[in-house]
Each structure stands twice: as C-alpha cells, then as structure tokens.
Amino acid sequence: MKRHLSFQNDGTFKIVQFTDLHWMDGRAEDQRTRKLMERIIEAEQPDLIVFTGDLIYTGPVPAEEKECENPQEAFREAVAAVEQTGIPWAFVFGNHDTETRISRDELMQVALEHPHTLAEAGPAELAGTGNYTLEIEGPNGSSAAVLYFLDSGSYSGLEQVPGYNWIQRNQLNWLTAESARLNPQAHEDKLPALAFFHIPVPEYQEVWSTRICYGHRFERVCSAPVNSGLFATLLEMGDVLGTFCGHDHINDFVGSLHGIRLCYGRASGYNTYGKEGFKRGARVIKLTLGEKNFDTWLRLEDGSTVLEQPVHEPDNVTVH
C-alpha cells in the first residue's frame, strides 16, 4: 500500500531533487554519487526525493570503457541510498535510462519492486511511461498541493526532426484533465503544484535570454527542437508554480517567466561530464502550507548550501 504524502506539523514539505546520476555498474564514480546522496539526505531530511531522469546510463561508451550490462541491477543500486532510508521517492525517465538492453516498461517494473517508491507507470495510452500525479495532504487529510510527473521522452525518432523528443499532445491533454479533476474550484483557489520532467522545454532559453535569472548556464539549453506547448498548457492550467528538470549537467539556473519559475536541478552523478569547479549536488524545494510559492536552494557535495546564486541579467530585453 502506497504511503500518503503530507505536510509536516510546522506546515512545511521538503523535496530533494537528484538528477543525472548516470549510474552504470557500481564503479568508483558511482560510489561517489551514492555518498553524495547519503550526505545530502542526512543534511536535509526531506519528505520526498525526486529523481529527474538519467538515473542510469545505457547509452554508447568509448571503446576502452565497459557498457552498462545489467540495467535492472544498475537501477536498484542507483536508488539504494534512498530506498534504505525509508523516505518515499519518485522519478521520471531521462533519455539515457533505456537507450539499450531494456525498455521503459521493463525498467518501471524494476522501480515498482521497491517498497518506498511512489512512482507509477501511468495511463498506458499516453506517450512515454511514468506520467502520474502525487498529492500532498494538509492537516485535515484533504489535498493541499500537487506534484505532476511527465515523461519527456528521449529522441524524436523522426528523420526530419533530429534531436530530442518532446512531451506529446496526449500527455498535455491528460495533464489538463488532472488539473481540472484536482481543482474543480475557481482559478484563484487552485492547489499549488510543481511539475517534474527531464528535458527542459524551450522556454528555459527564453527565460535566460529575457529575464533576470539566478544561477549558471555553462552549456546551451538542450531542449527539443519542437515546442509542443507544455509551458502554455501550464499557464492555462493556472496551478503550477514551478518546473524542475535536469539533462544539462552544468546548468543550474532559476528564472520566472509569466509567473512560473523554471528551475534546473544540480547534476548529482560523477560518472558523466561536468565542469571544473562546478560541484555536484542537489536542488532542495520547500513548500509551505497555504502559500502559493516555494523556497529553493542547492545543497552541494561539500555540504555547503547555495541560497543566493550569481544573478544573470537578461541578454536582450525590448521595452515597448
């Protein structure tokens, strides 16, 4: 039986977002990732842990390296540091989790073996696997906040559209229906919500270019080449306060666009590319009961926290 999520007695609910572990086979880099997760969990004591994709890496590797030969076992090892704490956890797939040797449906079944996961396979008719909703209860047992999880896919699969995939129309329709189901009341009374997915949407580049942002962008925003309208859907829903993605390992900025805060996580895994001096870590998100806002900060590998990151001024703002 799945556990219920609920706000603490002090009215707070804390989420730790790990992203892009790129776990392979328990090698030395993977063990560093595990220790990082253990330290951050101990320091933050979250109510929920969310992995925003690429928990494991099943893609091609250089000739001198060994591939991930057992994705099932790699996944179990990747989440073990979290599972052993008993803290509930959820996840979305990234583009590297199921490149070879295993399908999304098969890997989801591995995830569902774990007693403390709240992940769900989601409706079979939707694109991807792992489109689901979690509710956070208030003191009276009724829903007080909502978390949306979306499979942003991997690669487009279309010869005329090279690059990454995008969230599909049937997922957007489902998301809108979920919001309406959970919020039958007037627009201004909607439950505060957050959305989690792996690949950033194109609006992440827009917010960096046109708004004041906090944090770093050391690589381009690697979104899909097609804008399928997720951000517009979230605006029309009117409940989502912020979105959280991974995918780009040396970006960690946060910016607000039309009232929605677009947030990168902080890459957590050592078995992948990074940048000298750009420490691995995690993003922490704190909701407060009754508030339509959230606090967020980074917890880094050395135990330090980053509350106020460098401010990036917009590249091009046109005043009309």
C-alpha positions in Angstrom: 0.0 0.0 0.0 1.4 3.4 -1.0 2.2 5.9 1.6 0.4 9.2 1.8 2.5 12.4 1.5 1.6 15.1 4.0 2.8 18.5 5.2 4.8 18.4 8.5 3.3 19.8 11.7 5.2 23.0 11.1 3.4 23.4 7.7 6.4 22.6 5.5 7.1 19.9 2.9 10.7 19.4 1.6 11.7 17.8 -1.6 15.3 16.9 -2.6 15.8 16.7 -6.4 18.6 14.4 -7.6 19.3 14.4 -11.3 21.5 12.7 -13.9 23.2 10.1 -11.7 24.3 8.2 -14.8 24.8 5.1 -12.6 26.4 2.2 -14.6 27.9 -0.7 -12.6 28.9 0.4 -9.2 32.3 1.7 -10.3 34.2 4.3 -8.2 32.3 7.2 -9.7 29.0 5.6 -8.8 30.1 5.1 -5.2 31.0 8.8 -5.0 27.4 9.5 -6.2 26.0 7.3 -3.5 28.0 9.0 -0.8 26.8 12.4 -2.1 23.2 11.3 -1.9 23.7 9.9 1.6 25.2 13.2 2.8 22.5 15.4 1.3 19.7 13.2 2.6 21.2 13.3 6.1 21.7 17.1 6.0 18.2 17.9 4.6 16.0 15.2 5.9 13.5 15.6 3.1 9.9 14.4 3.0 10.2 13.2 -0.6 13.1 12.6 -3.0 12.6 13.1 -6.8 15.0 11.8 -9.5 14.6 13.8 -12.7 15.9 11.3 -15.1 19.0 9.5 -16.3 19.3 7.6 -13.1 21.3 5.0 -15.1 23.3 5.3 -18.3 22.7 2.7 -21.0 24.0 4.6 -24.0 27.2 4.2 -26.0 30.5 4.4 -24.3 34.1 4.9 -25.5 35.8 1.7 -26.8 38.0 1.5 -23.8 35.1 1.6 -21.3 32.6 -1.1 -20.3 28.9 -0.6 -21.1 26.1 -1.0 -18.5 25.4 -4.7 -19.0 22.7 -5.1 -16.4 20.3 -2.1 -16.3 18.0 -3.7 -13.8 20.7 -4.1 -11.2 22.2 -0.7 -12.0 18.8 0.9 -11.3 18.5 -1.0 -8.0 21.9 0.2 -7.0 21.2 3.8 -8.1 18.2 4.2 -5.8 19.5 2.0 -2.9 20.9 5.0 -0.9 17.4 6.5 -1.0 15.4 3.3 -0.6 17.3 2.3 2.5 16.3 5.5 4.3 12.6 4.7 4.0 11.9 8.1 2.6 9.4 8.0 -0.2 10.7 8.7 -3.7 9.5 9.3 -7.2 11.2 9.6 -10.6 10.8 10.4 -14.2 12.7 8.8 -17.1 15.5 10.6 -19.0 16.9 10.0 -22.4 19.7 7.7 -21.3 17.8 5.3 -18.9 16.6 3.0 -21.6 18.8 3.5 -24.7 19.8 -0.2 -24.9 19.1 -3.5 -23.3 15.9 -2.5 -21.5 12.6 -0.8 -22.3 10.8 1.9 -20.2 8.1 -0.5 -19.2 10.6 -3.1 -18.1 12.6 -0.6 -16.1 9.4 0.8 -14.5 8.7 -2.7 -13.2 12.1 -2.8 -11.6 11.3 0.6 -9.9 7.9 -0.7 -8.6 9.7 -3.6 -6.8 10.8 -1.0 -4.2 8.5 -0.6 -1.2 9.2 3.1 -0.8 8.7 4.3 -4.4 5.6 6.4 -5.2 6.2 6.2 -8.9 3.5 4.9 -11.2 3.6 3.6 -14.8 0.7 5.9 -15.6 -2.0 5.5 -18.2 -0.9 3.0 -20.9 -2.5 5.1 -23.7 -0.2 8.1 -23.1 3.2 8.7 -24.7 6.0 7.5 -22.5 6.0 5.7 -19.2 5.7 7.3 -15.8 3.1 10.1 -16.3 1.4 10.4 -12.9 0.3 12.7 -10.2 1.1 12.8 -6.4 -1.0 14.8 -3.9 0.3 16.2 -0.6 -2.2 16.3 2.2 -2.9 19.1 4.6 -3.8 18.7 8.3 -7.4 17.8 7.6 -6.4 15.0 5.2 -7.5 16.7 2.1 -5.1 17.6 -0.8 -3.1 20.8 -0.2 -0.6 20.6 -3.0 0.0 18.6 -6.2 3.1 17.2 -8.0 3.0 16.3 -11.7 5.5 13.9 -13.3 5.9 13.7 -17.0 8.0 11.5 -19.3 9.8 13.9 -21.7 10.9 11.1 -23.9 14.4 10.5 -25.4 15.0 11.2 -29.1 12.4 12.3 -31.7 12.7 9.3 -33.9 11.8 11.3 -36.9 14.3 11.7 -39.7 13.1 15.2 -40.5 13.4 16.3 -36.8 16.8 15.4 -35.4 17.4 15.8 -31.7 15.4 15.2 -28.5 11.8 14.3 -28.1 9.0 16.5 -26.7 6.1 16.0 -24.4 3.2 14.8 -26.7 -0.3 16.1 -27.1 -2.0 13.3 -25.3 0.2 13.9 -22.3 -0.8 17.6 -22.3 -4.5 16.6 -22.6 -4.0 14.3 -19.6 -2.2 16.9 -17.6 -5.0 19.4 -18.2 -7.6 16.8 -17.2 -5.7 16.0 -14.0 -5.5 19.7 -13.1 -9.3 20.1 -13.6 -10.0 16.9 -11.6 -8.0 18.2 -8.6 -9.2 21.8 -8.9 -12.9 21.9 -9.5 -13.0 25.3 -7.8 -12.3 28.7 -9.1 -8.9 29.6 -10.7 -7.6 31.6 -7.8 -8.3 28.8 -5.4 -6.3 26.1 -7.2 -4.0 23.9 -5.3 -0.3 24.9 -5.6 1.5 22.5 -7.9 5.0 21.6 -9.2 6.0 19.7 -12.3 9.0 17.4 -12.9 10.4 16.2 -16.2 13.9 15.5 -17.6 14.4 17.5 -20.8 14.0 21.3 -20.5 11.4 23.0 -22.6 12.4 25.8 -25.0 11.1 28.4 -22.5 14.2 27.7 -20.4 16.2 29.5 -23.0 13.7 32.3 -23.2 13.7 33.0 -19.5 17.6 33.1 -19.6 17.6 35.5 -22.5 14.8 37.8 -21.4 14.5 37.8 -17.6 16.8 38.1 -14.6 17.9 34.6 -13.6 19.8 33.2 -10.6 22.5 30.6 -11.2 24.6 29.4 -14.0 24.2 28.4 -17.7 27.5 26.9 -18.8 26.0 25.0 -21.8 23.2 25.6 -24.2 19.7 24.7 -23.2 19.3 21.3 -24.8 15.6 21.3 -25.3 13.6 19.6 -28.1 13.7 21.4 -31.5 9.9 21.3 -31.4 7.9 23.3 -28.9 4.8 21.1 -28.2 3.2 23.7 -25.9 3.8 22.3 -22.4 4.6 25.8 -21.0 1.4 27.2 -22.5 -0.6 24.3 -21.0 0.8 25.0 -17.6 -0.1 28.7 -17.9 -3.6 27.8 -18.9 -3.9 25.3 -16.0 -3.1 28.1 -13.6 -1.8 25.9 -10.7 1.8 25.1 -11.4 4.3 27.4 -9.5 7.5 25.9 -10.9 9.0 23.3 -13.1 12.1 21.2 -12.4 14.3 19.4 -15.0 17.8 18.0 -15.4 19.5 16.9 -18.6 22.0 19.8 -18.9 24.6 18.9 -16.3 26.3 22.3 -16.0 23.2 24.5 -15.9 21.5 25.2 -12.6 19.7 28.5 -13.1 16.2 29.5 -11.9 14.1 32.2 -13.6 10.5 33.3 -13.6 8.5 33.5 -16.8 4.9 34.7 -16.8 4.6 33.7 -13.1 6.1 30.2 -13.4 9.6 29.6 -12.1 11.7 27.4 -14.4 14.3 25.6 -12.4 17.2 23.3 -13.2 18.4 20.8 -10.7 22.1 20.4 -9.9 23.7 17.4 -11.5 24.3 14.7 -8.9 26.3 12.0 -10.7 30.0 11.7 -11.1 30.0 9.2 -14.0 29.3 11.9 -16.6 30.6 15.2 -17.8 30.8 18.2 -15.6 32.9 21.4 -15.3 35.9 22.1 -13.2 34.9 23.9 -10.0 31.1 23.2 -10.6 30.4 20.9 -7.7 27.8 18.1 -7.9 24.8 18.4 -5.6 21.1 18.5 -5.5 18.3 21.1 -5.6 16.1 21.4 -2.5 12.5 22.6 -2.7 10.4 23.7 0.3 6.6 24.2 0.1 4.8 25.9 2.9 1.2 25.0 3.6 -1.3 27.7 2.3 1.4 29.6 0.3 1.4 29.7 -3.5 5.2 29.9 -3.6 8.2 27.8 -2.7 11.7 28.3 -1.4 14.6 26.6 -3.2 18.4 26.2 -2.7 21.2 24.0 -3.7 23.0 21.5 -1.4 26.5 20.7 -2.7 28.8 17.8 -2.4 30.9 19.5 0.2 27.9 20.1 2.5 27.6 23.8 1.7 24.3 25.4 0.7 23.8 28.0 -2.0 20.9 30.2 -1.2 21.6 33.2 -3.5 23.4 32.3 -6.7 25.0 34.8 -9.1 22.5 37.0 -10.9 22.3 36.8 -14.6 21.0 39.9 -16.3 18.8 39.3 -19.5 20.6 39.2 -22.8 18.0 41.1 -24.7 15.1 43.0 -23.3 13.0 45.1 -25.6 10.8 47.8 -24.0 7.7 48.7 -26.0 
